[in-house]
Amino acid sequence: MMLVSFAHPGGAKPAPGSEIELSKDFDGAPVSGPVYITRDEKGLTHISAETKKDALFGQGFAQAQDRLYQIEYNRLLYSGNLAAHIGAGGRGADYQTRTLNFRGAAEDMCNLLPAADVTLLQSFVDGMNFYLKTNTQRPPEFLYMSKFVAYGYHEPEPFKIVDVCGAVRLSQWSLGRNINKEIARFKVWWNSNIDYADLQNLYVNNTNQTGTILSAEDLDISEADMVEQRAYLKAMQEKEAELYAEDGYFGKLRSQLNPNYPSTTTSSSARAGRAARAMEEAAAADGHGPKPLDILDLLQDEASNSWVAKGFGTDAKSVQASDPHLALAAPSTWYFTHLHYEGHDVSGCGLNGVPGVQIGKTNTVSWGITMSQTDLADLFLLVPSATNPQTHYTVNDRDVAFSPRPESFAVKGEASPVSFVAADTIYGPVGTAALGLPMPGYLNFAVRSRGLEPDSSGMTGFLNMLNPEVDTAVKVRDEIFRKISAPAFSVPVTDHTGQMVYAMSGKHPIRSFGHTGWVPTVGNGSFDWGESVPMDELPTKVIPAREASGFIAAANQKIHPDGYKYILCIDYVYPHRGKRVHELLEASLADLSDVTKSLDIQVDTQSNSWVSLFKPLVTSAGLVVENPEDPTKDAITLPAVFKAQLSTAGAAWLQRLTDWDGRSSVGATEPTFFWYWLNALGRYPLLKTGQRWATEEYPYRTLANPSEITVKECAAFYTSDPTTSPSMKTTSTGAPQDPCFWLAVDAFNALAAQYSDPFSTPVWGVDVSLLDTSHALMQFTPLGCIFGYKAGKGGDSSAVNVATPSNLVNFKVSSGPSMRQVINWATPDRMYFALPGGESGNPLSPRYRNLLQTWAQDEYDTIRTEDMSRVFNSTHQVLSPLGAPWW
């Protein structure tokens, strides 16, 4: 009975997203002429109107028709009203968004919008509200979102422009990065006896990396520039390290205020106990089961590939590819829209509750977005006033008062509201408790983030993409992305002439000396943000249309080599994907205009962690490999003694890995063994930090180039864990090896013994590495099972075709290509597209998961991007002005 009760009580109505609803015409719409909404054979949305304003009205109507739950959920989330509708599961998120004042940030954005943008946003909002007015159907989730405990169907309030701004603010936060990194590093440091150097050792820094997006030649960087910047960065880090020394500001606080601070003389049994507890907690965290929403979980990390490429020949056209790697959600994160108005077409994917297209193409230009991984947010620990520590903090020897902000929100099922007083500072809102930072109540961290500062560029920039006058790749750079303050995007762009451009967005702060942005700093005026990097000085590259061939590819690796005159970030990801994409594009220079090359590259499943890092270390005698952390350091050599220490089963597995093609393909077992082994190697830092490492770079370094610190860590792990071997051994060749080497050998042999029968090994994409998404709300209900998506997934966290696990037991895939899109300017009236799910948000609709298997099987649908207003099919509807015949 519950499954068919998706309309208001009082009459049977078609469920939202049904074919009946999608074919129904409506008049009385506040538009100047008819608006045509067509769903193509894949269920994707095409909208045609005479004006841009009317087209956005149609987009608002269609989004509400398909994704009303997500739009409403985001509104409740940014405004801090989620718990009133879903109960205790939303309490923490409401506390966080209210503490950080997301609602105020949304209002600031709206208040700064130019009048022309307000007009367009109002039309989009009017479209959503016209749907609410003319349709009584509501999503099934609304049955669980009433403020009443026993029964009731949630009816959303009419939408406002500020709700669109709120959706953009959530996007800016989730794509903002680094705040979660600063918090994680600080917690590890605070709860252990490590120093700043240890912290650098535990968190692999990929700042000095090769394989950057742009070359030194592109940016006119000399060798002298590189030397100078490396020296400056080193001095910056040394200055920052002083704050974390025992006699530094943070060091003194840790020793005085943290009762759990472990001294350097902690007993081996206590250290072993901490390691054991950490392993138990990690195993529990790896299990299944929902958890309350935490806005830190919204922060996206290593996300996205995008490139533009053009082959030889005067008539060759360029190709644009984009696949943003985000959390894989049910319903799908993206909503596809094709807008046609005034003879202009805009096609691609956009965010729920936001007008226009964020990744896609127009008649003349196309663009793909990745995250630049640069740093637009920081944590500042405020210095309490000596005389009024509860009400004031000290900056530049002057007391400044906190600005109190009373907050209150209801929790469904609870009689009393949650009330508290938030506080704002010159650095931003105080977020200590909301972000789980380990500090006493009178010590406060303030959050400074470009995505929360008064600014409207994040909205205006993408609305400008709707203008036909933005018709070249250079204009996209100058008139769109160079005007967006947040997030920090890395954007390859091309156009119909073949011009290719690399663009960046983001208002990057120039930090004071001694503040790198890598860890929290002190908010006393000494380490503040200064001016911003001028937008026209951000790294860029232009390949003119007349040049025969070339490409620009971005995959979250560092943008520029050492020597660029500004420090945009010191915390880049390992350039696995970036190097692999460059390698594949370089191999196809003559055929880059062949769209099948880009289609194949997007779904490449080579495990770059195995092929580029570990295979050379454990299979090649005396192989010299590049130092991945710093190309200025000596190259690494590892004697070929690994194989000699393996058991019979271990040697058999090493041979299987040696013969493996290196692809994390569905149906293979080698990737399972390899990633299980890396999981075991994540034990290394347990004794010092109380948590294991999930990334592959740390185990690689401990094997390839172990520091004195890592050797001590591995030796301590051996001596404190009675189930492991002695702390030092001698190889069969008589050469002593450090204990990290033996940890790797023992872990490999243990796994080989467990999976000595090849048929007992879990199969990649079948038993492990499975996409198994859950619904943010319905996972807590008896109906949760019908809302999720399930599919086998090839690739791994290091592949171009990313599959990032949420746990290290069954490698359940939590993030990956949230959509794939390839545009061939030789055929500009179509695009190749794949989406993990479908256009509809209703699980009973045939359009809810109809595109899932195409995506999972690394295939594509071909989508038309020309006017479809006269393509009549069973899902065609018209919104007309009052009394106006649409024909």
C-alpha positions in Angstrom: 0.0 0.0 0.0 2.8 2.4 0.9 4.4 2.1 -2.5 1.3 3.5 -4.3 0.6 6.3 -1.9 2.8 8.9 -3.5 0.0 11.5 -3.9 -1.8 13.5 -1.4 -4.6 11.7 0.4 -8.0 12.2 -1.3 -7.5 10.7 -4.7 -5.3 8.4 -6.8 -2.7 10.4 -8.7 0.1 9.2 -11.0 3.4 8.9 -9.3 5.9 11.6 -10.0 7.9 10.9 -13.1 5.2 8.7 -14.7 4.6 8.7 -18.4 1.1 10.3 -17.8 2.6 13.2 -16.0 5.4 13.8 -18.4 2.9 14.0 -21.3 0.5 16.5 -19.7 0.3 20.0 -21.0 -0.3 23.0 -18.8 -1.5 26.5 -19.5 -1.5 29.6 -17.4 2.3 29.6 -17.1 3.9 33.0 -16.5 5.9 32.9 -19.8 5.8 35.0 -22.9 5.3 32.1 -25.3 5.1 28.3 -25.3 7.8 26.2 -23.6 8.3 22.7 -25.0 9.7 20.0 -22.7 10.7 16.8 -24.5 12.2 13.7 -22.9 14.2 11.7 -25.5 14.3 8.0 -25.8 16.8 7.8 -22.9 14.5 10.0 -20.7 16.8 13.0 -20.9 15.4 16.5 -20.8 15.3 18.9 -23.8 13.6 22.4 -23.4 12.8 24.8 -26.2 11.5 28.4 -25.8 11.6 31.7 -27.6 13.6 33.4 -24.9 16.3 32.5 -22.4 14.1 33.5 -19.5 11.3 31.2 -20.6 13.8 28.4 -21.2 14.9 28.7 -17.6 11.3 28.6 -16.5 10.9 25.3 -18.3 14.1 24.0 -16.7 12.8 24.8 -13.3 9.6 23.0 -14.0 11.3 20.0 -15.4 13.8 19.8 -12.5 11.0 19.9 -10.0 9.2 17.3 -11.9 12.2 14.9 -11.8 14.2 15.9 -8.8 12.0 17.7 -6.3 13.3 15.6 -3.4 16.9 16.5 -4.0 16.0 20.2 -4.5 14.0 20.2 -1.3 16.7 18.2 0.6 19.4 20.7 -0.4 17.2 23.6 0.7 16.6 22.0 4.1 20.3 21.3 4.4 21.8 24.7 3.6 19.1 26.5 5.7 19.7 24.2 8.8 16.2 22.8 8.8 16.8 19.2 8.0 16.3 17.7 11.4 12.8 19.2 11.6 11.8 16.9 8.7 14.0 13.8 9.1 14.7 13.7 12.8 17.9 13.1 14.8 19.8 12.0 11.7 19.8 15.7 10.6 20.7 17.2 13.9 24.5 17.3 13.4 24.2 18.7 9.9 21.8 21.5 11.0 24.2 22.4 13.8 27.1 22.5 11.3 25.4 24.6 8.6 24.0 27.0 11.1 27.3 27.3 12.9 29.1 28.1 9.6 26.1 30.3 8.5 25.4 28.7 5.1 22.0 30.5 5.2 23.7 33.9 5.6 26.2 33.1 2.9 23.3 32.3 0.5 21.6 35.6 1.4 24.9 37.5 0.8 25.2 35.9 -2.7 21.6 36.8 -3.6 22.0 40.4 -2.4 25.1 40.9 -4.6 23.5 39.5 -7.8 23.1 42.0 -10.7 19.5 42.7 -11.7 19.7 40.8 -15.0 20.7 37.6 -13.1 17.9 38.1 -10.5 15.4 38.2 -13.4 16.7 34.9 -14.8 16.8 33.2 -11.4 13.3 34.3 -10.7 12.1 32.7 -13.9 13.8 29.4 -12.9 12.2 29.6 -9.4 8.8 30.4 -11.0 9.1 27.2 -13.0 9.7 25.1 -9.9 6.8 26.8 -8.1 4.5 26.4 -11.2 5.1 22.7 -10.9 4.2 22.7 -7.2 1.0 24.6 -8.0 -0.2 22.5 -11.0 0.8 19.0 -9.7 -0.2 17.3 -6.5 2.2 14.4 -7.0 5.1 14.4 -4.6 8.2 12.2 -4.3 7.9 9.1 -2.1 10.6 10.5 0.2 8.1 13.2 1.3 6.1 10.6 3.1 9.1 10.5 5.6 9.7 14.2 5.7 6.6 15.5 7.4 7.2 17.5 10.6 4.6 15.3 12.2 5.9 12.1 13.8 2.9 9.8 13.2 1.7 10.5 9.7 1.7 13.3 7.1 3.0 14.2 3.7 5.6 16.9 3.5 4.5 19.9 1.4 7.3 22.2 0.4 7.1 25.9 0.7 7.3 27.9 -2.5 10.9 28.2 -3.6 12.8 31.5 -3.5 15.9 32.8 -5.3 17.8 32.4 -2.0 17.3 28.7 -2.3 19.1 28.6 -5.6 22.0 30.5 -4.0 21.9 28.0 -1.1 22.3 25.1 -3.6 25.3 26.9 -5.1 26.8 27.5 -1.6 26.5 23.8 -0.9 28.4 23.1 -4.1 31.1 25.6 -3.3 31.5 23.9 0.1 31.6 20.4 -1.2 34.1 21.3 -3.9 36.2 23.5 -1.6 38.6 20.8 -0.3 41.4 21.2 2.2 39.4 22.1 5.4 38.9 18.4 6.0 42.6 17.8 5.3 43.7 20.4 7.8 41.3 18.9 10.4 42.6 15.4 9.8 46.3 16.4 10.1 45.7 18.5 13.2 43.8 15.6 14.9 46.6 13.2 14.2 49.2 15.7 15.5 47.2 16.7 18.6 46.5 13.1 19.7 50.1 11.7 19.2 53.6 12.6 20.1 54.7 13.3 16.5 56.2 16.6 15.4 55.7 18.6 12.2 58.4 16.6 10.4 56.6 13.4 11.4 53.4 14.8 10.0 55.1 15.6 6.7 56.3 12.1 6.6 52.9 10.5 7.2 51.1 12.7 4.7 52.9 12.3 1.4 53.3 15.7 -0.2 53.2 15.7 -4.0 54.1 19.4 -4.4 57.4 18.8 -6.2 56.0 16.5 -8.8 56.5 15.9 -12.5 53.6 15.3 -14.9 52.0 18.7 -14.3 49.2 20.0 -16.5 51.3 22.9 -17.9 55.0 22.8 -18.6 57.7 25.2 -17.6 57.8 26.3 -21.2 54.1 27.0 -21.2 54.6 29.4 -18.2 58.1 30.7 -19.0 59.6 29.2 -15.9 63.3 29.0 -15.7 65.5 26.6 -13.6 66.5 29.6 -11.4 62.8 30.2 -10.8 62.4 26.6 -9.6 65.3 26.8 -7.3 64.1 30.0 -5.8 60.6 28.8 -5.2 61.7 25.5 -3.6 63.9 27.5 -1.2 61.1 29.9 -0.3 58.6 27.0 0.3 61.1 25.2 2.5 61.6 28.4 4.5 57.8 28.8 4.8 57.5 25.2 6.1 60.3 25.7 8.6 58.6 28.8 9.9 55.3 27.0 10.2 57.0 24.1 12.0 58.0 26.4 14.8 54.3 26.8 15.7 54.1 23.0 16.1 57.4 22.5 18.0 57.3 21.7 21.7 58.0 25.3 22.6 55.7 26.7 19.8 52.2 28.0 20.2 50.5 24.8 19.3 53.1 22.6 20.9 52.6 24.3 24.3 48.8 23.9 24.0 49.1 20.3 23.2 51.3 19.5 26.2 49.2 21.6 28.6 45.7 20.8 27.5 45.5 17.4 26.0 45.1 14.8 28.8 45.6 12.0 26.3 48.8 13.4 24.9 51.2 10.4 24.7 54.7 11.1 25.7 57.7 9.8 23.9 58.1 7.3 26.7 54.8 5.6 26.2 55.2 1.9 26.9 55.2 -0.6 24.1 52.2 -2.4 25.6 50.2 0.9 25.6 51.3 1.6 22.0 50.3 -1.9 21.0 46.9 -1.4 22.7 46.3 1.8 20.8 47.2 0.1 17.6 44.8 -2.8 18.3 42.0 -0.5 19.2 42.6 1.5 16.0 42.4 -1.7 13.9 39.1 -2.7 15.6 37.6 0.8 15.0 38.8 0.8 11.4 37.3 -2.6 10.8 34.0 -1.4 12.3 34.1 1.7 10.1 34.6 -0.5 7.1 31.3 -2.3 7.7 28.0 -1.4 6.3 25.2 0.8 7.8 24.0 4.4 7.5 25.4 7.2 9.6 24.2 10.7 10.3 25.1 13.3 7.7 28.3 15.2 8.4 29.0 18.2 6.1 32.7 17.2 6.1 31.6 14.1 4.2 30.4 16.4 1.5 33.9 17.6 0.7 35.1 16.1 -2.5 38.7 15.1 -2.9 40.5 13.6 -5.9 37.9 14.4 -8.5 37.7 14.4 -12.3 39.4 14.1 -15.6 39.0 16.5 -18.5 40.8 17.2 -21.7 40.6 18.8 -25.1 42.5 17.4 -28.1 42.9 17.9 -31.8 44.6 15.8 -34.4 46.6 16.5 -37.5 45.0 18.1 -40.6 43.8 21.5 -41.5 40.2 20.3 -41.3 40.6 18.4 -38.0 38.1 19.3 -35.3 38.7 19.2 -31.6 37.3 16.8 -29.1 36.2 17.6 -25.5 36.1 14.9 -22.8 34.9 15.3 -19.2 34.1 12.9 -16.4 33.9 14.5 -12.9 34.6 12.0 -10.1 32.2 12.7 -7.3 30.4 10.8 -4.7 28.0 8.3 -6.5 24.6 9.0 -5.2 21.0 7.8 -5.7 19.4 9.6 -7.4 22.3 10.7 -9.6 24.2 13.8 -8.7 23.8 15.4 -12.2 20.7 16.4 -14.1 21.0 16.6 -17.9 19.5 19.5 -19.7 19.4 20.7 -23.3 18.2 24.3 -23.6 17.2 25.8 -26.9 16.3 29.5 -27.2 16.8 32.4 -29.5 18.6 30.1 -32.0 21.1 29.1 -29.3 21.7 25.7 -27.7 23.2 24.9 -24.4 23.6 21.2 -23.4 25.1 19.2 -20.6 24.9 18.5 -16.9 23.9 20.8 -14.1 23.3 20.7 -10.4 19.9 20.1 -8.9 18.1 23.3 -8.0 20.5 25.4 -10.1 19.7 26.9 -13.6 21.8 26.4 -16.7 24.5 23.9 -17.4 27.7 23.6 -15.4 29.6 21.1 -17.7 28.8 20.9 -21.4 28.6 22.8 -24.7 26.9 25.6 -26.6 26.7 26.0 -30.4 30.2 27.4 -30.3 32.2 26.3 -27.2 32.6 23.3 -24.9 34.2 23.0 -21.5 34.9 20.3 -18.9 35.6 20.9 -15.2 38.0 19.3 -12.8 39.1 20.5 -9.4 42.4 22.3 -9.4 43.2 21.0 -5.9 44.4 24.5 -5.0 43.6 26.0 -1.6 40.9 28.5 -0.9 40.1 27.7 2.8 41.9 27.7 6.1 41.5 27.2 9.8 42.7 29.9 12.2 43.1 29.2 16.0 42.0 32.4 17.7 44.1 33.7 20.6 41.8 34.3 23.6 41.8 37.8 25.1 43.8 37.9 28.3 41.1 39.9 30.1 37.8 38.7 28.4 38.6 35.3 26.9 34.9 34.3 26.7 33.8 37.3 24.6 37.0 38.5 22.9 40.0 37.3 20.9 43.3 39.1 20.3 44.6 40.2 16.8 47.7 42.3 16.4 47.7 43.0 20.2 44.2 44.4 20.1 41.1 42.8 21.6 38.2 42.1 19.1 34.8 41.0 20.2 33.1 37.9 18.9 29.9 38.7 17.0 27.2 36.4 18.5 24.5 34.9 16.3 21.7 33.1 18.1 20.5 29.9 16.3 17.7 27.5 17.0 16.2 24.6 15.1 13.6 21.9 15.7 14.2 18.1 15.7 11.4 15.9 14.6 10.1 13.9 17.5 11.6 16.1 20.2 9.7 18.5 22.3 12.3 21.2 22.6 14.3 22.9 19.9 18.1 22.9 19.8 19.3 26.4 20.7 22.8 27.8 20.8 24.8 30.9 20.1 27.1 30.8 17.1 29.9 33.4 16.7 31.5 35.2 13.8 35.0 36.7 13.6 37.1 38.7 11.2 38.4 35.3 10.0 35.0 33.8 9.5 32.6 31.8 11.7 33.8 29.8 14.7 33.6 26.1 13.8 35.5 24.3 16.5 32.7 22.0 17.9 30.8 21.8 14.6 33.9 20.4 12.8 34.9 18.1 15.6 38.2 19.8 16.4 39.8 18.7 19.7 39.9 21.9 21.7 38.6 23.1 25.1 35.6 25.4 24.9 37.5 28.7 25.3 39.8 27.9 22.4 38.2 28.5 19.0 39.0 27.7 15.4 37.6 30.1 12.8 36.9 28.9 9.3 37.8 31.2 6.4 36.6 29.9 3.1 36.1 31.7 -0.2 32.9 29.6 -0.7 31.3 31.3 2.4 32.4 34.9 1.8 30.1 37.6 0.4 30.3 37.0 -3.4 27.9 36.2 -6.3 30.5 35.2 -8.9 29.8 31.5 -8.5 26.2 32.1 -9.7 26.9 34.8 -12.2 29.7 33.0 -13.9 27.6 30.0 -15.0 24.6 32.2 -16.0 27.0 34.0 -18.3 27.6 30.7 -20.1 24.1 31.0 -21.4 25.1 34.1 -23.5 25.6 33.4 -27.2 28.3 36.1 -27.2 30.6 33.8 -25.2 31.6 32.1 -28.4 35.3 31.4 -28.2 37.5 29.4 -25.8 39.4 32.5 -24.7 36.1 34.2 -23.9 35.1 31.3 -21.7 38.3 31.7 -19.8 38.1 35.5 -19.5 34.4 36.1 -19.1 33.4 33.0 -17.1 36.1 31.2 -15.1 38.4 34.1 -14.4 35.5 35.8 -12.7 34.5 32.9 -10.4 35.9 33.3 -6.9 35.0 29.8 -5.7 35.4 26.9 -6.2 38.9 26.5 -7.7 38.3 24.8 -11.0 40.8 23.5 -13.5 39.2 23.8 -17.0 40.2 22.6 -20.5 38.1 24.5 -23.0 37.7 24.3 -26.8 35.5 25.8 -29.5 34.2 25.1 -33.0 37.3 26.6 -34.6 39.6 24.2 -32.8 41.1 26.8 -30.4 42.0 25.1 -27.1 42.5 26.9 -23.8 43.4 26.0 -20.2 41.6 28.1 -17.6 41.4 28.4 -13.9 38.9 29.8 -11.4 39.3 30.8 -7.8 40.3 33.8 -5.8 43.5 32.4 -4.4 44.8 34.1 -1.2 48.5 35.1 -0.9 49.3 33.8 2.6 51.6 35.4 5.1 55.1 33.9 5.5 54.9 30.9 7.8 51.4 29.9 6.7 51.3 27.4 4.0 47.6 26.4 4.3 48.7 22.8 5.0 47.8 22.8 8.7 45.8 25.2 10.9 47.6 28.4 11.8 47.3 31.0 14.6 44.8 33.8 14.1 46.7 36.6 15.8 47.4 38.8 12.8 50.8 37.3 12.0 49.7 34.6 9.5 46.7 36.2 7.8 45.7 36.2 4.2 47.0 39.1 2.2 46.0 40.2 -1.3 44.7 37.6 -3.8 46.5 36.3 -6.9 45.3 38.4 -9.8 42.9 36.4 -11.9 44.7 37.2 -15.1 48.0 35.8 -13.6 46.6 32.4 -12.9 48.3 29.7 -15.0 46.9 29.4 -18.5 47.7 28.1 -22.0 46.2 28.8 -25.4 46.7 26.5 -28.4 45.5 28.6 -31.4 43.1 27.0 -33.9 45.6 27.2 -36.7 48.0 24.8 -34.9 48.0 21.3 -36.4 47.5 19.2 -33.3 47.8 19.1 -29.5 46.0 18.6 -26.3 45.4 20.0 -22.8 44.6 17.5 -20.1 43.7 17.9 -16.5 43.3 15.1 -13.9 43.8 16.9 -10.6 47.5 16.7 -10.8 49.6 19.8 -10.0 48.9 22.5 -12.5 52.4 24.1 -12.8 56.0 23.0 -12.3 58.0 24.4 -9.4 58.9 28.0 -10.1 55.5 29.6 -10.7 55.5 32.9 -8.8 52.6 32.2 -6.5 52.0 29.3 -4.1 48.5 28.1 -4.8 48.7 25.0 -2.7 51.2 22.5 -1.2 48.9 19.5 -1.1 48.4 17.9 -4.5 47.3 14.4 -5.2 49.6 11.8 -6.8 49.6 12.4 -10.6 48.6 8.8 -11.5 45.7 9.7 -13.7 47.3 12.8 -15.2 50.3 11.0 -16.3 48.3 8.1 -17.8 46.0 10.4 -19.7 49.0 12.3 -21.1 50.6 9.0 -22.0 47.5 7.8 -23.9 47.0 11.1 -25.7 50.6 11.3 -26.7 50.4 7.9 -28.2 47.4 9.0 -30.4 48.7 12.4 -31.6 48.0 11.7 -35.2 44.4 10.6 -34.4 43.3 12.9 -31.6 40.3 14.1 -33.6 39.1 10.5 -33.6 36.5 10.6 -30.9 36.8 6.9 -30.1 40.3 7.7 -28.7 38.8 9.8 -26.0 36.0 7.4 -25.4 38.5 4.6 -24.8 40.7 6.8 -22.6 37.8 7.7 -20.3 37.2 4.0 -19.5 40.8 3.0 -19.1 41.1 0.7 -16.1 44.9 0.3 -15.8 45.9 0.2 -12.1 48.5 2.9 -12.2 49.5 2.2 -8.5 50.6 -1.3 -9.6 52.0 -0.5 -13.0 53.9 2.7 -12.0 54.7 2.2 -8.4 54.7 -1.3 -7.0 55.4 -3.6 -9.9 58.8 -2.0 -10.5 59.7 -2.3 -6.8 58.9 -6.0 -6.3 59.6 -7.5 -9.8 62.7 -5.8 -11.2 66.3 -6.3 -10.1 68.0 -3.1 -9.2 65.5 -1.1 -11.1 66.0 2.7 -10.9 62.7 4.5 -10.6 61.9 8.2 -10.4 61.4 9.6 -6.9 57.7 10.4 -7.0 57.8 13.0 -4.2 60.6 15.2 -5.4 62.3 14.9 -8.7 65.2 16.9 -7.4 66.2 14.1 -5.0 68.2 11.1 -5.9 66.5 8.3 -7.8 65.4 5.2 -5.8 66.8 1.7 -6.2 65.5 -1.4 -4.5 67.4 -4.7 -4.7 65.5 -7.6 -6.2 65.3 -9.5 -2.9 61.6 -9.4 -2.4 60.9 -12.5 -4.4 63.6 -14.5 -2.6 61.8 -14.0 0.7 58.4 -15.2 -0.5 56.8 -18.6 0.4 55.8 -21.0 -2.4 52.3 -19.5 -2.4 53.7 -16.0 -2.3 56.0 -16.6 -5.2 53.1 -18.0 -7.2 51.0 -14.9 -6.5 53.9 -12.6 -7.4 54.2 -14.4 -10.8 50.5 -13.9 -11.3 50.9 -10.2 -10.6 53.9 -10.0 -12.9 51.9 -11.6 -15.7 48.8 -9.5 -15.0 48.0 -6.9 -17.7 47.7 -4.3 -14.9 44.0 -3.6 -15.5 41.5 -3.6 -12.7 38.9 -5.2 -14.9 35.6 -6.7 -13.9 36.2 -10.5 -13.5 39.9 -10.3 -12.5 41.3 -11.4 -9.2 44.8 -9.8 -9.4 43.5 -6.3 -8.4 41.8 -7.8 -5.4 45.0 -9.4 -4.1 47.0 -6.3 -4.9 44.7 -3.9 -3.1 44.3 -6.3 -0.1 48.0 -6.2 0.2 48.1 -2.4 0.2 45.4 -2.4 2.8 47.6 -4.6 5.0 50.5 -2.2 4.5 48.3 0.6 5.9 49.2 -0.6 9.4 52.5 1.3 9.4 51.5 4.5 11.1 49.1 2.9 13.6 51.3 3.2 16.6 51.9 6.9 16.2 48.5 8.1 14.9 45.9 5.6 16.0 44.7 5.2 12.4 45.8 3.3 9.4 46.6 4.7 6.0 44.3 4.0 3.0 46.4 5.6 0.3 49.0 3.8 -1.6 51.7 6.5 -1.6 52.6 6.1 2.1 53.3 2.3 1.8 55.2 2.9 -1.4 57.5 5.4 0.3 58.2 3.2 3.2 59.3 0.5 0.9 61.1 2.5 -1.8 62.7 5.3 0.2 62.2 4.7 4.0 63.1 7.5 6.2 64.5 7.1 9.7 61.1 7.9 11.1 59.3 5.2 9.1 61.9 2.6 9.9 61.4 3.3 13.6 57.6 3.0 13.1 57.8 -0.4 11.4 60.3 -1.7 14.0 58.0 -0.5 16.8 55.0 -2.3 15.2 57.0 -5.5 15.1 58.2 -5.4 18.7 54.8 -4.4 20.1 52.7 -6.9 18.2 53.3 -10.5 19.3 51.6 -11.9 16.2 54.3 -10.5 13.9 57.9 -11.6 13.2 61.0 -10.2 15.0 61.8 -6.5 14.4 64.8 -7.2 12.2 65.6 -10.1 9.9 68.3 -11.1 7.4 67.4 -12.0 3.9 68.3 -15.3 2.3 71.1 -13.4 0.5 72.6 -12.3 3.8 71.7 -8.6 3.4 69.8 -7.1 6.3 66.6 -5.3 5.4 64.6 -2.7 7.4 61.5 -3.8 9.2 59.2 -2.0 6.7 60.5 -4.4 4.0 59.6 -7.4 6.3 56.1 -6.0 7.0 55.5 -6.0 3.2 56.9 -9.6 2.8 55.0 -11.0 5.7 51.7 -9.3 4.6 52.2 -10.7 1.1 52.9 -14.2 2.3 49.9 -14.1 4.6 47.5 -13.1 1.8 49.0 -15.7 -0.5 48.4 -18.4 2.1 44.8 -17.3 2.5 44.2 -17.3 -1.3 46.5 -20.1 -2.3 43.5 -21.5 -4.2 43.0 -19.0 -7.1 39.3 -19.8 -7.1 39.0 -18.6 -3.5 40.1 -15.0 -4.3 37.3 -12.5 -4.4 36.6 -11.4 -8.0 36.9 -7.7 -8.8 33.6 -6.1 -9.9 31.7 -9.2 -8.7 32.6 -9.9 -5.1 34.4 -6.7 -4.4 34.6 -3.2 -6.1 30.8 -3.0 -6.4 28.9 0.2 -6.8 26.3 0.0 -4.1 24.9 3.5 -3.5 22.4 4.3 -0.8 19.9 7.1 -0.7 20.7 9.9 1.7 17.3 9.7 3.4 15.6 6.4 2.5 18.6 4.3 3.6 17.2 4.8 7.1 13.7 3.4 6.1 12.3 -0.1 5.3 12.2 1.1 1.6 15.9 1.8 1.4 16.6 -1.2 -0.8 14.5 0.0 -3.7 16.3 3.4 -3.9 19.9 2.3 -4.3 22.0 1.5 -7.4 24.0 -1.7 -7.7 26.5 -2.6 -10.4 30.0 -4.1 -10.8 32.7 -1.5 -11.4 36.0 -1.8 -13.1 38.9 0.5 -12.4 40.4 1.4 -9.0 41.4 4.5 -7.1 44.5 5.0 -9.3 42.9 4.3 -12.7 41.7 6.9 -15.2 38.3 5.1 -14.8 38.3 5.8 -11.1 36.6 3.5 -8.5 37.2 4.9 -5.1 36.2 2.6 -2.2 34.4 3.7 1.0 35.8 0.8 2.9 38.8 -1.5 2.8 36.9 -4.8 3.4 34.9 -5.3 0.2 36.1 -2.1 -1.5 32.5 -0.9 -1.9 32.7 1.9 -4.6 31.5 5.2 -3.2 32.9 7.6 -5.8 33.9 7.5 -9.4 32.7 9.0 -12.7 29.5 10.8 -11.7 28.9 11.1 -15.5 30.9 10.8 -18.7 30.6 13.2 -21.5 32.5 13.4 -24.8 31.9 16.1 -27.5 33.2 15.8 -31.0 33.2 19.2 -32.9 33.1 17.2 -36.2 29.5 16.3 -35.2 28.3 19.3 -33.1 24.7 18.3 -33.0 25.3 15.4 -30.6 27.3 14.3 -27.6 28.3 10.9 -26.1 27.0 10.5 -22.6 26.9 8.1 -19.7 25.2 8.5 -16.3 25.2 6.2 -13.3 21.4 6.0 -12.8 18.8 8.0 -14.7 17.1 11.4 -15.1 14.3 10.7 -12.7 14.5 10.8 -9.0 11.5 8.4 -8.5 12.6 4.8 -8.1 9.3 3.6 -9.6 10.0 5.5 -12.8 11.6 3.6 -15.8 14.0 6.6 -16.0 15.4 6.1 -12.5 18.2 3.6 -13.4 17.8 3.0 -17.1 21.2 4.4 -17.9 23.1 2.6 -15.1 24.2 -0.5 -17.0 25.5 1.5 -20.0 27.7 3.5 -17.5 28.8 0.3 -15.6 29.7 -1.5 -18.9 31.8 1.5 -19.9 29.6 2.3 -22.9 27.9 5.5 -24.1 24.6 6.8 -25.3 24.4 9.3 -28.2 22.4 12.4 -27.2 21.1 15.0 -29.7 21.9 18.6 -28.8 19.8 20.4 -31.5 16.3 21.8 -31.2 13.9 19.0 -30.4 10.7 21.0 -29.8 9.0 19.3 -32.9 10.2 15.8 -32.1 6.9 14.4 -30.8 6.9 11.3 -28.7 5.1 9.9 -25.7 6.9 12.3 -23.3 6.3 15.6 -24.8 4.6 18.5 -23.0 4.0 22.2 -23.4 3.7 25.0 -20.9 1.7 27.8 -22.4 0.6 31.3 -21.3 -2.9 31.7 -20.1 -5.4 31.0 -22.9 -2.6 30.9 -25.6 -2.7 27.9 -28.0 0.7 26.3 -28.1 0.5 25.5 -31.8 
